[in-house]
Structure formats: C-alpha cells, structure tokens
C-alpha cells in the first residue's frame, strides 16, 4: 500500500513537471501538502535516527515538489 501511494505521489509531481502521463491536476497540491506534513513529522520525531535519515530525505522531496510547482 505504501509503495503504491509513493508511486502515485511521484507520478503527480512528474505530471506537474510535464514528464509523466496526465493525471488529474488537482492531485498535485494534496501530494505537496502530504509531503510537507511528512517532512514536518520526520523533523519533529523523537527518534534521532529518523530525524537524521528521513528528515533530509523528505525535505529534499518537498523541495523537489515545490520547485516543480513554482518553476
């Protein structure tokens, strides 16, 4: 289930960038919002390994999504 969700999220960002097959354009902003919430949750996690690994990974995912949105 998680892998499927991440694949759809990736396709929504790629679609916004004009790379992937067409998806509903309304899908991008919920994906960006979910990515932002995931980033915040990982950065605020009490688990140090989670903060150190997933904090930067999700921050880069968020930066890529927002870069695609405003490019």
PDB file of N, CA, C, O and CB in Angstrom:
ATOM      1  N   UNK A   1       0.818  -1.173   0.000  1.00  0.00           N
ATOM      2  CA  UNK A   1       0.000   0.000   0.000  1.00  0.00           C
ATOM      3  C   UNK A   1       0.874   1.254   0.000  1.00  0.00           C
ATOM      4  O   UNK A   1       0.628   2.183  -0.770  1.00  0.00           O
ATOM      5  CB  UNK A   1      -0.937  -0.012   1.195  1.00  0.00           C
ATOM      6  N   UNK A   2       1.884   1.283   0.854  1.00  0.00           N
ATOM      7  CA  UNK A   2       2.776   2.445   0.946  1.00  0.00           C
ATOM      8  C   UNK A   2       3.516   2.667  -0.365  1.00  0.00           C
ATOM      9  O   UNK A   2       3.644   3.802  -0.822  1.00  0.00           O
ATOM     10  CB  UNK A   2       3.782   2.265   2.094  1.00  0.00           C
ATOM     11  N   UNK A   3       4.000   1.597  -0.967  1.00  0.00           N
ATOM     12  CA  UNK A   3       4.723   1.735  -2.236  1.00  0.00           C
ATOM     13  C   UNK A   3       3.811   2.279  -3.330  1.00  0.00           C
ATOM     14  O   UNK A   3       4.237   3.097  -4.145  1.00  0.00           O
ATOM     15  CB  UNK A   3       5.313   0.384  -2.668  1.00  0.00           C
ATOM     16  N   UNK A   4       2.576   1.835  -3.349  1.00  0.00           N
ATOM     17  CA  UNK A   4       1.617   2.337  -4.330  1.00  0.00           C
ATOM     18  C   UNK A   4       1.332   3.819  -4.130  1.00  0.00           C
ATOM     19  O   UNK A   4       1.250   4.577  -5.097  1.00  0.00           O
ATOM     20  CB  UNK A   4       0.321   1.546  -4.250  1.00  0.00           C
ATOM     21  N   UNK A   5       1.182   4.231  -2.878  1.00  0.00           N
ATOM     22  CA  UNK A   5       0.945   5.640  -2.576  1.00  0.00           C
ATOM     23  C   UNK A   5       2.131   6.497  -3.004  1.00  0.00           C
ATOM     24  O   UNK A   5       1.947   7.557  -3.601  1.00  0.00           O
ATOM     25  CB  UNK A   5       0.670   5.829  -1.081  1.00  0.00           C
ATOM     26  N   UNK A   6       3.337   6.048  -2.704  1.00  0.00           N
ATOM     27  CA  UNK A   6       4.523   6.800  -3.101  1.00  0.00           C
ATOM     28  C   UNK A   6       4.661   6.877  -4.622  1.00  0.00           C
ATOM     29  O   UNK A   6       5.111   7.893  -5.152  1.00  0.00           O
ATOM     30  CB  UNK A   6       5.772   6.167  -2.498  1.00  0.00           C
ATOM     31  N   UNK A   7       4.280   5.817  -5.320  1.00  0.00           N
ATOM     32  CA  UNK A   7       4.341   5.824  -6.781  1.00  0.00           C
ATOM     33  C   UNK A   7       3.356   6.843  -7.360  1.00  0.00           C
ATOM     34  O   UNK A   7       3.699   7.576  -8.287  1.00  0.00           O
ATOM     35  CB  UNK A   7       4.042   4.418  -7.338  1.00  0.00           C
ATOM     36  N   UNK A   8       2.147   6.894  -6.823  1.00  0.00           N
ATOM     37  CA  UNK A   8       1.159   7.873  -7.295  1.00  0.00           C
ATOM     38  C   UNK A   8       1.630   9.287  -6.970  1.00  0.00           C
ATOM     39  O   UNK A   8       1.456  10.199  -7.778  1.00  0.00           O
ATOM     40  CB  UNK A   8      -0.232   7.607  -6.657  1.00  0.00           C
ATOM     41  N   UNK A   9       2.227   9.474  -5.789  1.00  0.00           N
ATOM     42  CA  UNK A   9       2.745  10.788  -5.428  1.00  0.00           C
ATOM     43  C   UNK A   9       3.856  11.212  -6.388  1.00  0.00           C
ATOM     44  O   UNK A   9       3.896  12.363  -6.824  1.00  0.00           O
ATOM     45  CB  UNK A   9       3.261  10.781  -3.982  1.00  0.00           C
ATOM     46  N   UNK A  10       4.744  10.301  -6.712  1.00  0.00           N
ATOM     47  CA  UNK A  10       5.824  10.609  -7.656  1.00  0.00           C
ATOM     48  C   UNK A  10       5.261  10.947  -9.030  1.00  0.00           C
ATOM     49  O   UNK A  10       5.729  11.882  -9.679  1.00  0.00           O
ATOM     50  CB  UNK A  10       6.803   9.426  -7.763  1.00  0.00           C
ATOM     51  N   UNK A  11       4.266  10.200  -9.475  1.00  0.00           N
ATOM     52  CA  UNK A  11       3.651  10.480 -10.774  1.00  0.00           C
ATOM     53  C   UNK A  11       2.962  11.840 -10.785  1.00  0.00           C
ATOM     54  O   UNK A  11       2.985  12.532 -11.803  1.00  0.00           O
ATOM     55  CB  UNK A  11       2.647   9.385 -11.132  1.00  0.00           C
ATOM     56  N   UNK A  12       2.354  12.231  -9.676  1.00  0.00           N
ATOM     57  CA  UNK A  12       1.693  13.540  -9.609  1.00  0.00           C
ATOM     58  C   UNK A  12       2.710  14.668  -9.757  1.00  0.00           C
ATOM     59  O   UNK A  12       2.448  15.657 -10.442  1.00  0.00           O
ATOM     60  CB  UNK A  12       0.925  13.691  -8.279  1.00  0.00           C
ATOM     61  N   UNK A  13       3.868  14.521  -9.117  1.00  0.00           N
ATOM     62  CA  UNK A  13       4.911  15.544  -9.236  1.00  0.00           C
ATOM     63  C   UNK A  13       5.502  15.533 -10.645  1.00  0.00           C
ATOM     64  O   UNK A  13       5.726  16.592 -11.231  1.00  0.00           O
ATOM     65  CB  UNK A  13       6.025  15.315  -8.182  1.00  0.00           C
ATOM     66  N   UNK A  14       5.755  14.351 -11.187  1.00  0.00           N
ATOM     67  CA  UNK A  14       6.281  14.264 -12.550  1.00  0.00           C
ATOM     68  C   UNK A  14       5.291  14.814 -13.564  1.00  0.00           C
ATOM     69  O   UNK A  14       5.687  15.443 -14.546  1.00  0.00           O
ATOM     70  CB  UNK A  14       6.626  12.820 -12.894  1.00  0.00           C
ATOM     71  N   UNK A  15       4.013  14.581 -13.331  1.00  0.00           N
ATOM     72  CA  UNK A  15       2.987  15.117 -14.220  1.00  0.00           C
ATOM     73  C   UNK A  15       2.991  16.640 -14.181  1.00  0.00           C
ATOM     74  O   UNK A  15       2.873  17.289 -15.220  1.00  0.00           O
ATOM     75  CB  UNK A  15       1.600  14.578 -13.834  1.00  0.00           C
ATOM     76  N   UNK A  16       3.124  17.203 -13.005  1.00  0.00           N
ATOM     77  CA  UNK A  16       3.173  18.663 -12.860  1.00  0.00           C
ATOM     78  C   UNK A  16       4.376  19.240 -13.613  1.00  0.00           C
ATOM     79  O   UNK A  16       4.313  20.348 -14.146  1.00  0.00           O
ATOM     80  CB  UNK A  16       3.239  19.058 -11.364  1.00  0.00           C
ATOM     81  N   UNK A  17       5.463  18.480 -13.649  1.00  0.00           N
ATOM     82  CA  UNK A  17       6.656  18.904 -14.373  1.00  0.00           C
ATOM     83  C   UNK A  17       6.593  18.613 -15.861  1.00  0.00           C
ATOM     84  O   UNK A  17       7.516  18.964 -16.597  1.00  0.00           O
ATOM     85  CB  UNK A  17       7.856  18.241 -13.793  1.00  0.00           C
ATOM     86  N   UNK A  18       5.525  17.980 -16.314  1.00  0.00           N
ATOM     87  CA  UNK A  18       5.359  17.693 -17.730  1.00  0.00           C
ATOM     88  C   UNK A  18       6.083  16.449 -18.207  1.00  0.00           C
ATOM     89  O   UNK A  18       6.318  16.293 -19.406  1.00  0.00           O
ATOM     90  CB  UNK A  18       5.820  18.848 -18.518  1.00  0.00           C
ATOM     91  N   UNK A  19       6.441  15.562 -17.294  1.00  0.00           N
ATOM     92  CA  UNK A  19       7.208  14.373 -17.658  1.00  0.00           C
ATOM     93  C   UNK A  19       6.340  13.127 -17.728  1.00  0.00           C
ATOM     94  O   UNK A  19       6.483  12.336 -18.660  1.00  0.00           O
ATOM     95  CB  UNK A  19       8.329  14.156 -16.668  1.00  0.00           C
ATOM     96  N   UNK A  20       5.453  12.932 -16.777  1.00  0.00           N
ATOM     97  CA  UNK A  20       4.664  11.702 -16.677  1.00  0.00           C
ATOM     98  C   UNK A  20       3.373  11.810 -17.481  1.00  0.00           C
ATOM     99  O   UNK A  20       3.047  12.857 -18.042  1.00  0.00           O
ATOM    100  CB  UNK A  20       4.344  11.388 -15.210  1.00  0.00           C
ATOM    101  N   UNK A  21       2.664  10.715 -17.516  1.00  0.00           N
ATOM    102  CA  UNK A  21       1.369  10.699 -18.183  1.00  0.00           C
ATOM    103  C   UNK A  21       0.394  11.591 -17.433  1.00  0.00           C
ATOM    104  O   UNK A  21       0.552  11.811 -16.232  1.00  0.00           O
ATOM    105  CB  UNK A  21       0.821   9.262 -18.284  1.00  0.00           C
ATOM    106  N   UNK A  22      -0.610  12.104 -18.127  1.00  0.00           N
ATOM    107  CA  UNK A  22      -1.535  13.041 -17.475  1.00  0.00           C
ATOM    108  C   UNK A  22      -2.308  12.417 -16.307  1.00  0.00           C
ATOM    109  O   UNK A  22      -2.899  11.344 -16.428  1.00  0.00           O
ATOM    110  CB  UNK A  22      -2.517  13.573 -18.496  1.00  0.00           C
ATOM    111  N   UNK A  23      -2.285  13.101 -15.217  1.00  0.00           N
ATOM    112  CA  UNK A  23      -3.079  12.770 -14.037  1.00  0.00           C
ATOM    113  C   UNK A  23      -3.965  13.980 -13.752  1.00  0.00           C
ATOM    114  O   UNK A  23      -3.706  15.066 -14.271  1.00  0.00           O
ATOM    115  CB  UNK A  23      -2.165  12.403 -12.790  1.00  0.00           C
ATOM    116  N   UNK A  24      -4.983  13.813 -12.951  1.00  0.00           N
ATOM    117  CA  UNK A  24      -5.787  14.995 -12.600  1.00  0.00           C
ATOM    118  C   UNK A  24      -4.899  16.071 -11.967  1.00  0.00           C
ATOM    119  O   UNK A  24      -4.146  15.788 -11.035  1.00  0.00           O
ATOM    120  CB  UNK A  24      -6.939  14.607 -11.627  1.00  0.00           C
ATOM    121  N   UNK A  25      -4.987  17.296 -12.470  1.00  0.00           N
ATOM    122  CA  UNK A  25      -4.116  18.362 -11.972  1.00  0.00           C
ATOM    123  C   UNK A  25      -4.401  18.693 -10.504  1.00  0.00           C
ATOM    124  O   UNK A  25      -3.532  19.214  -9.804  1.00  0.00           O
ATOM    125  CB  UNK A  25      -4.283  19.616 -12.828  1.00  0.00           C
ATOM    126  N   UNK A  26      -5.597  18.396 -10.049  1.00  0.00           N
ATOM    127  CA  UNK A  26      -5.953  18.654  -8.651  1.00  0.00           C
ATOM    128  C   UNK A  26      -5.203  17.732  -7.691  1.00  0.00           C
ATOM    129  O   UNK A  26      -5.233  17.954  -6.481  1.00  0.00           O
ATOM    130  CB  UNK A  26      -7.456  18.491  -8.455  1.00  0.00           C
ATOM    131  N   UNK A  27      -4.547  16.726  -8.196  1.00  0.00           N
ATOM    132  CA  UNK A  27      -3.841  15.760  -7.348  1.00  0.00           C
ATOM    133  C   UNK A  27      -2.523  16.313  -6.826  1.00  0.00           C
ATOM    134  O   UNK A  27      -2.036  15.865  -5.788  1.00  0.00           O
ATOM    135  CB  UNK A  27      -3.585  14.475  -8.119  1.00  0.00           C
ATOM    136  N   UNK A  28      -1.938  17.282  -7.528  1.00  0.00           N
ATOM    137  CA  UNK A  28      -0.604  17.751  -7.147  1.00  0.00           C
ATOM    138  C   UNK A  28      -0.578  18.407  -5.768  1.00  0.00           C
ATOM    139  O   UNK A  28       0.263  18.054  -4.941  1.00  0.00           O
ATOM    140  CB  UNK A  28      -0.091  18.729  -8.178  1.00  0.00           C
ATOM    141  N   UNK A  29      -1.477  19.349  -5.503  1.00  0.00           N
ATOM    142  CA  UNK A  29      -1.402  20.087  -4.241  1.00  0.00           C
ATOM    143  C   UNK A  29      -1.662  19.229  -3.008  1.00  0.00           C
ATOM    144  O   UNK A  29      -0.999  19.439  -1.992  1.00  0.00           O
ATOM    145  CB  UNK A  29      -2.380  21.214  -4.266  1.00  0.00           C
ATOM    146  N   UNK A  30      -2.595  18.271  -3.041  1.00  0.00           N
ATOM    147  CA  UNK A  30      -2.688  17.363  -1.882  1.00  0.00           C
ATOM    148  C   UNK A  30      -1.407  16.545  -1.678  1.00  0.00           C
ATOM    149  O   UNK A  30      -1.016  16.266  -0.545  1.00  0.00           O
ATOM    150  CB  UNK A  30      -3.878  16.413  -2.056  1.00  0.00           C
ATOM    151  N   UNK A  31      -0.767  16.168  -2.773  1.00  0.00           N
ATOM    152  CA  UNK A  31       0.504  15.439  -2.677  1.00  0.00           C
ATOM    153  C   UNK A  31       1.569  16.336  -2.053  1.00  0.00           C
ATOM    154  O   UNK A  31       2.314  15.891  -1.180  1.00  0.00           O
ATOM    155  CB  UNK A  31       0.965  14.943  -4.075  1.00  0.00           C
ATOM    156  N   UNK A  32       1.649  17.582  -2.486  1.00  0.00           N
ATOM    157  CA  UNK A  32       2.624  18.512  -1.913  1.00  0.00           C
ATOM    158  C   UNK A  32       2.338  18.741  -0.426  1.00  0.00           C
ATOM    159  O   UNK A  32       3.264  18.801   0.384  1.00  0.00           O
ATOM    160  CB  UNK A  32       2.604  19.857  -2.678  1.00  0.00           C
ATOM    161  N   UNK A  33       1.071  18.867  -0.072  1.00  0.00           N
ATOM    162  CA  UNK A  33       0.709  19.041   1.330  1.00  0.00           C
ATOM    163  C   UNK A  33       1.064  17.838   2.187  1.00  0.00           C
ATOM    164  O   UNK A  33       1.571  17.983   3.299  1.00  0.00           O
ATOM    165  CB  UNK A  33      -0.760  19.319   1.446  1.00  0.00           C
ATOM    166  N   UNK A  34       0.795  16.655   1.665  1.00  0.00           N
ATOM    167  CA  UNK A  34       1.148  15.434   2.395  1.00  0.00           C
ATOM    168  C   UNK A  34       2.657  15.309   2.554  1.00  0.00           C
ATOM    169  O   UNK A  34       3.141  14.868   3.597  1.00  0.00           O
ATOM    170  CB  UNK A  34       0.593  14.199   1.676  1.00  0.00           C
ATOM    171  N   UNK A  35       3.397  15.694   1.527  1.00  0.00           N
ATOM    172  CA  UNK A  35       4.860  15.669   1.604  1.00  0.00           C
ATOM    173  C   UNK A  35       5.357  16.651   2.667  1.00  0.00           C
ATOM    174  O   UNK A  35       6.286  16.342   3.413  1.00  0.00           O
ATOM    175  CB  UNK A  35       5.481  16.007   0.229  1.00  0.00           C
ATOM    176  N   UNK A  36       4.744  17.822   2.736  1.00  0.00           N
ATOM    177  CA  UNK A  36       5.134  18.805   3.755  1.00  0.00           C
ATOM    178  C   UNK A  36       4.839  18.286   5.166  1.00  0.00           C
ATOM    179  O   UNK A  36       5.660  18.439   6.070  1.00  0.00           O
ATOM    180  CB  UNK A  36       4.398  20.140   3.522  1.00  0.00           C
ATOM    181  N   UNK A  37       3.680  17.678   5.347  1.00  0.00           N
ATOM    182  CA  UNK A  37       3.343  17.118   6.664  1.00  0.00           C
ATOM    183  C   UNK A  37       4.282  15.981   7.038  1.00  0.00           C
ATOM    184  O   UNK A  37       4.677  15.856   8.197  1.00  0.00           O
ATOM    185  CB  UNK A  37       1.893  16.619   6.681  1.00  0.00           C
ATOM    186  N   UNK A  38       4.641  15.154   6.063  1.00  0.00           N
ATOM    187  CA  UNK A  38       5.578  14.058   6.316  1.00  0.00           C
ATOM    188  C   UNK A  38       6.941  14.602   6.714  1.00  0.00           C
ATOM    189  O   UNK A  38       7.586  14.079   7.623  1.00  0.00           O
ATOM    190  CB  UNK A  38       5.707  13.157   5.076  1.00  0.00           C
ATOM    191  N   UNK A  39       7.371  15.645   6.035  1.00  0.00           N
ATOM    192  CA  UNK A  39       8.653  16.274   6.359  1.00  0.00           C
ATOM    193  C   UNK A  39       8.631  16.826   7.785  1.00  0.00           C
ATOM    194  O   UNK A  39       9.562  16.596   8.556  1.00  0.00           O
ATOM    195  CB  UNK A  39       8.974  17.402   5.351  1.00  0.00           C
ATOM    196  N   UNK A  40       7.586  17.541   8.126  1.00  0.00           N
ATOM    197  CA  UNK A  40       7.477  18.085   9.479  1.00  0.00           C
ATOM    198  C   UNK A  40       7.463  16.982  10.535  1.00  0.00           C
ATOM    199  O   UNK A  40       8.101  17.109  11.581  1.00  0.00           O
ATOM    200  CB  UNK A  40       6.217  18.934   9.603  1.00  0.00           C
ATOM    201  N   UNK A  41       6.745  15.917  10.263  1.00  0.00           N
ATOM    202  CA  UNK A  41       6.680  14.804  11.221  1.00  0.00           C
ATOM    203  C   UNK A  41       8.045  14.155  11.406  1.00  0.00           C
ATOM    204  O   UNK A  41       8.419  13.803  12.525  1.00  0.00           O
ATOM    205  CB  UNK A  41       5.662  13.752  10.755  1.00  0.00           C
ATOM    206  N   UNK A  42       8.787  13.996  10.324  1.00  0.00           N
ATOM    207  CA  UNK A  42      10.109  13.372  10.437  1.00  0.00           C
ATOM    208  C   UNK A  42      11.106  14.282  11.147  1.00  0.00           C
ATOM    209  O   UNK A  42      11.941  13.802  11.913  1.00  0.00           O
ATOM    210  CB  UNK A  42      10.638  13.007   9.055  1.00  0.00           C
ATOM    211  N   UNK A  43      11.029  15.573  10.904  1.00  0.00           N
ATOM    212  CA  UNK A  43      11.944  16.510  11.555  1.00  0.00           C
ATOM    213  C   UNK A  43      11.630  16.638  13.041  1.00  0.00           C
ATOM    214  O   UNK A  43      12.533  16.839  13.853  1.00  0.00           O
ATOM    215  CB  UNK A  43      11.870  17.885  10.882  1.00  0.00           C
ATOM    216  N   UNK A  44      10.357  16.522  13.397  1.00  0.00           N
ATOM    217  CA  UNK A  44       9.943  16.660  14.795  1.00  0.00           C
ATOM    218  C   UNK A  44       9.923  15.335  15.556  1.00  0.00           C
ATOM    219  O   UNK A  44       9.563  15.306  16.733  1.00  0.00           O
ATOM    220  CB  UNK A  44       8.578  17.288  14.857  1.00  0.00           C
ATOM    221  N   UNK A  45      10.298  14.261  14.910  1.00  0.00           N
ATOM    222  CA  UNK A  45      10.249  12.939  15.542  1.00  0.00           C
ATOM    223  C   UNK A  45      11.185  12.862  16.751  1.00  0.00           C
ATOM    224  O   UNK A  45      12.274  13.436  16.730  1.00  0.00           O
ATOM    225  CB  UNK A  45      10.619  11.850  14.524  1.00  0.00           C
ATOM    226  N   UNK A  46      10.767  12.163  17.792  1.00  0.00           N
ATOM    227  CA  UNK A  46      11.668  11.969  18.929  1.00  0.00           C
ATOM    228  C   UNK A  46      12.807  10.982  18.616  1.00  0.00           C
ATOM    229  O   UNK A  46      13.787  10.900  19.357  1.00  0.00           O
ATOM    230  CB  UNK A  46      10.875  11.474  20.134  1.00  0.00           C
ATOM    231  N   UNK A  47      12.667  10.248  17.528  1.00  0.00           N
ATOM    232  CA  UNK A  47      13.687   9.268  17.151  1.00  0.00           C
ATOM    233  C   UNK A  47      14.830   9.963  16.410  1.00  0.00           C
ATOM    234  O   UNK A  47      14.636  10.507  15.323  1.00  0.00           O
ATOM    235  CB  UNK A  47      13.072   8.147  16.272  1.00  0.00           C
ATOM    236  N   UNK A  48      16.014   9.940  17.007  1.00  0.00           N
ATOM    237  CA  UNK A  48      17.164  10.587  16.377  1.00  0.00           C
ATOM    238  C   UNK A  48      17.503   9.972  15.020  1.00  0.00           C
ATOM    239  O   UNK A  48      17.745  10.720  14.072  1.00  0.00           O
ATOM    240  CB  UNK A  48      18.371  10.501  17.294  1.00  0.00           C
ATOM    241  N   UNK A  49      17.532   8.628  14.880  1.00  0.00           N
ATOM    242  CA  UNK A  49      17.825   8.066  13.549  1.00  0.00           C
ATOM    243  C   UNK A  49      16.799   8.492  12.492  1.00  0.00           C
ATOM    244  O   UNK A  49      17.155   8.735  11.339  1.00  0.00           O
ATOM    245  CB  UNK A  49      17.870   6.539  13.628  1.00  0.00           C
ATOM    246  N   UNK A  50      15.536   8.580  12.888  1.00  0.00           N
ATOM    247  CA  UNK A  50      14.509   9.006  11.939  1.00  0.00           C
ATOM    248  C   UNK A  50      14.735  10.459  11.518  1.00  0.00           C
ATOM    249  O   UNK A  50      14.613  10.796  10.341  1.00  0.00           O
ATOM    250  CB  UNK A  50      13.104   8.839  12.554  1.00  0.00           C
ATOM    251  N   UNK A  51      15.059  11.303  12.475  1.00  0.00           N
ATOM    252  CA  UNK A  51      15.339  12.710  12.143  1.00  0.00           C
ATOM    253  C   UNK A  51      16.548  12.829  11.236  1.00  0.00           C
ATOM    254  O   UNK A  51      16.543  13.613  10.287  1.00  0.00           O
ATOM    255  CB  UNK A  51      15.565  13.530  13.417  1.00  0.00           C
ATOM    256  N   UNK A  52      17.583  12.055  11.524  1.00  0.00           N
ATOM    257  CA  UNK A  52      18.829  12.176  10.761  1.00  0.00           C
ATOM    258  C   UNK A  52      18.734  11.589   9.367  1.00  0.00           C
ATOM    259  O   UNK A  52      19.388  12.086   8.450  1.00  0.00           O
ATOM    260  CB  UNK A  52      19.947  11.507  11.501  1.00  0.00           C
ATOM    261  N   UNK A  53      17.927  10.531   9.177  1.00  0.00           N
ATOM    262  CA  UNK A  53      17.802   9.919   7.851  1.00  0.00           C
ATOM    263  C   UNK A  53      16.629  10.494   7.084  1.00  0.00           C
ATOM    264  O   UNK A  53      16.803  11.029   5.989  1.00  0.00           O
ATOM    265  CB  UNK A  53      17.648   8.410   7.974  1.00  0.00           C
ATOM    266  N   UNK A  54      15.439  10.389   7.645  1.00  0.00           N
ATOM    267  CA  UNK A  54      14.235  10.744   6.901  1.00  0.00           C
ATOM    268  C   UNK A  54      13.959  12.227   6.890  1.00  0.00           C
ATOM    269  O   UNK A  54      13.263  12.702   5.992  1.00  0.00           O
ATOM    270  CB  UNK A  54      13.059  10.032   7.467  1.00  0.00           C
ATOM    271  N   UNK A  55      14.469  12.983   7.846  1.00  0.00           N
ATOM    272  CA  UNK A  55      14.308  14.435   7.812  1.00  0.00           C
ATOM    273  C   UNK A  55      14.866  15.035   6.527  1.00  0.00           C
ATOM    274  O   UNK A  55      14.143  15.724   5.807  1.00  0.00           O
ATOM    275  CB  UNK A  55      14.989  15.067   9.016  1.00  0.00           C
ATOM    276  N   UNK A  56      16.149  14.785   6.223  1.00  0.00           N
ATOM    277  CA  UNK A  56      16.710  15.328   4.980  1.00  0.00           C
ATOM    278  C   UNK A  56      16.087  14.733   3.711  1.00  0.00           C
ATOM    279  O   UNK A  56      15.923  15.436   2.714  1.00  0.00           O
ATOM    280  CB  UNK A  56      18.199  15.092   4.957  1.00  0.00           C
ATOM    281  N   UNK A  57      15.743  13.448   3.746  1.00  0.00           N
ATOM    282  CA  UNK A  57      15.145  12.824   2.560  1.00  0.00           C
ATOM    283  C   UNK A  57      13.806  13.476   2.236  1.00  0.00           C
ATOM    284  O   UNK A  57      13.551  13.838   1.088  1.00  0.00           O
ATOM    285  CB  UNK A  57      14.961  11.305   2.777  1.00  0.00           C
ATOM    286  N   UNK A  58      12.955  13.626   3.244  1.00  0.00           N
ATOM    287  CA  UNK A  58      11.648  14.221   2.983  1.00  0.00           C
ATOM    288  C   UNK A  58      11.759  15.720   2.713  1.00  0.00           C
ATOM    289  O   UNK A  58      10.920  16.280   2.007  1.00  0.00           O
ATOM    290  CB  UNK A  58      10.711  13.972   4.161  1.00  0.00           C
ATOM    291  N   UNK A  59      12.779  16.379   3.264  1.00  0.00           N
ATOM    292  CA  UNK A  59      12.998  17.792   2.950  1.00  0.00           C
ATOM    293  C   UNK A  59      13.365  17.951   1.470  1.00  0.00           C
ATOM    294  O   UNK A  59      12.904  18.884   0.813  1.00  0.00           O
ATOM    295  CB  UNK A  59      14.113  18.388   3.853  1.00  0.00           C
ATOM    296  N   UNK A  60      14.181  17.055   0.955  1.00  0.00           N
ATOM    297  CA  UNK A  60      14.522  17.092  -0.472  1.00  0.00           C
ATOM    298  C   UNK A  60      13.313  16.770  -1.341  1.00  0.00           C
ATOM    299  O   UNK A  60      13.132  17.368  -2.401  1.00  0.00           O
ATOM    300  CB  UNK A  60      15.657  16.109  -0.775  1.00  0.00           C
ATOM    301  N   UNK A  61      12.486  15.829  -0.898  1.00  0.00           N
ATOM    302  CA  UNK A  61      11.260  15.536  -1.637  1.00  0.00           C
ATOM    303  C   UNK A  61      10.355  16.762  -1.689  1.00  0.00           C
ATOM    304  O   UNK A  61       9.781  17.069  -2.734  1.00  0.00           O
ATOM    305  CB  UNK A  61      10.515  14.354  -0.997  1.00  0.00           C
ATOM    306  N   UNK A  62      10.228  17.460  -0.567  1.00  0.00           N
ATOM    307  CA  UNK A  62       9.404  18.660  -0.511  1.00  0.00           C
ATOM    308  C   UNK A  62       9.988  19.754  -1.400  1.00  0.00           C
ATOM    309  O   UNK A  62       9.256  20.430  -2.122  1.00  0.00           O
ATOM    310  CB  UNK A  62       9.276  19.158   0.935  1.00  0.00           C
ATOM    311  N   UNK A  63      11.301  19.925  -1.345  1.00  0.00           N
ATOM    312  CA  UNK A  63      11.946  20.934  -2.194  1.00  0.00           C
ATOM    313  C   UNK A  63      11.736  20.630  -3.678  1.00  0.00           C
ATOM    314  O   UNK A  63      11.501  21.539  -4.474  1.00  0.00           O
ATOM    315  CB  UNK A  63      13.448  21.010  -1.883  1.00  0.00           C
ATOM    316  N   UNK A  64      11.820  19.368  -4.040  1.00  0.00           N
ATOM    317  CA  UNK A  64      11.584  18.992  -5.430  1.00  0.00           C
ATOM    318  C   UNK A  64      10.148  19.269  -5.849  1.00  0.00           C
ATOM    319  O   UNK A  64       9.905  19.773  -6.946  1.00  0.00           O
ATOM    320  CB  UNK A  64      11.910  17.522  -5.641  1.00  0.00           C
ATOM    321  N   UNK A  65       9.201  18.943  -4.986  1.00  0.00           N
ATOM    322  CA  UNK A  65       7.787  19.186  -5.299  1.00  0.00           C
ATOM    323  C   UNK A  65       7.518  20.674  -5.441  1.00  0.00           C
ATOM    324  O   UNK A  65       6.849  21.098  -6.384  1.00  0.00           O
ATOM    325  CB  UNK A  65       6.877  18.587  -4.212  1.00  0.00           C
ATOM    326  N   UNK A  66       8.036  21.474  -4.507  1.00  0.00           N
ATOM    327  CA  UNK A  66       7.789  22.911  -4.577  1.00  0.00           C
ATOM    328  C   UNK A  66       8.546  23.552  -5.735  1.00  0.00           C
ATOM    329  O   UNK A  66       8.057  24.500  -6.350  1.00  0.00           O
ATOM    330  CB  UNK A  66       8.183  23.577  -3.264  1.00  0.00           C
ATOM    331  N   UNK A  67       9.729  23.040  -6.029  1.00  0.00           N
ATOM    332  CA  UNK A  67      10.459  23.526  -7.197  1.00  0.00           C
ATOM    333  C   UNK A  67       9.708  23.252  -8.483  1.00  0.00           C
ATOM    334  O   UNK A  67       9.706  24.072  -9.402  1.00  0.00           O
ATOM    335  CB  UNK A  67      11.830  22.891  -7.262  1.00  0.00           C
ATOM    336  N   UNK A  68       9.073  22.100  -8.543  1.00  0.00           N
ATOM    337  CA  UNK A  68       8.249  21.765  -9.712  1.00  0.00           C
ATOM    338  C   UNK A  68       7.014  22.657  -9.782  1.00  0.00           C
ATOM    339  O   UNK A  68       6.589  23.056 -10.867  1.00  0.00           O
ATOM    340  CB  UNK A  68       7.827  20.283  -9.669  1.00  0.00           C
ATOM    341  N   UNK A  69       6.449  22.964  -8.637  1.00  0.00           N
ATOM    342  CA  UNK A  69       5.228  23.773  -8.603  1.00  0.00           C
ATOM    343  C   UNK A  69       5.475  25.204  -9.068  1.00  0.00           C
ATOM    344  O   UNK A  69       4.642  25.791  -9.758  1.00  0.00           O
ATOM    345  CB  UNK A  69       4.649  23.785  -7.196  1.00  0.00           C
ATOM    346  N   UNK A  70       6.601  25.752  -8.694  1.00  0.00           N
ATOM    347  CA  UNK A  70       6.848  27.168  -8.958  1.00  0.00           C
ATOM    348  C   UNK A  70       7.876  27.420 -10.051  1.00  0.00           C
ATOM    349  O   UNK A  70       8.330  28.551 -10.223  1.00  0.00           O
ATOM    350  CB  UNK A  70       7.296  27.838  -7.705  1.00  0.00           C
ATOM    351  N   UNK A  71       8.243  26.397 -10.778  1.00  0.00           N
ATOM    352  CA  UNK A  71       9.239  26.556 -11.860  1.00  0.00           C
ATOM    353  C   UNK A  71       8.608  27.117 -13.111  1.00  0.00           C
ATOM    354  O   UNK A  71       9.294  27.314 -14.114  1.00  0.00           O
ATOM    355  CB  UNK A  71       9.907  25.218 -12.183  1.00  0.00           C
TER     356      UNK A  71
END
